[in-house]
């Protein structure tokens, strides 16, 4: 057991480690709990926890915050392009994981995300960042981020998640299929009946003594 400022880090028991090895075929060998919520993270987090906890924020930092599998990758690419002068060539050549530091806990089921990208919405994001683009540029942005192009974009595919067994190895792309790309409540197709009840009970039980709160859908 160790402490990084206000965070208490507790290594997995041997039994917990063995269970993880059955579930994931990754190179990660050690996991740990971060208390008081007992969030599960890798051993590497323990080495950097103090730096992350005390990380100074600058006035021009941009943070994309989202639920798991709710359109994070798409939103990251949208924001990066808008704030980097629509540099499509760099976006294609440099993997998204190298352009965005990622900090992730690991709660629950949350919605299968979706966006109906239109020129008006893209312009709204651009205006938020004080950027001005022509209609032609926004059309190009929308085309670049369309489902058909996005699902084949290797820089955002996160192939390493499949290679390590974290994501379904049978899926050809990290990006969800088209109708879920534009459907906010697509998660309901995955969680129905008894399964939905089991998932909700698990969420309630595991979040009971934490300060994590998620909206009901």
Protein Blocks (a to p, Z undefined) as FASTA:
>chain_A
ZZehjaccddddfklmmmmmmmpccfbfbdcdddfklpacdfklmmmmmmmmmoccdfkb
ccddddehihpmmmmmmmmmmmnoopaklmmmmcfklmpccddddfdfopcddddddfkl
mmmmmmmnopacdfklmmmmmmmmpmklmmmmmklnommmmmnomacfkbmbfbdcfklm
mcfklmmmmmgcjlmmmmmmmmmmmmmmmcbdcddZZ
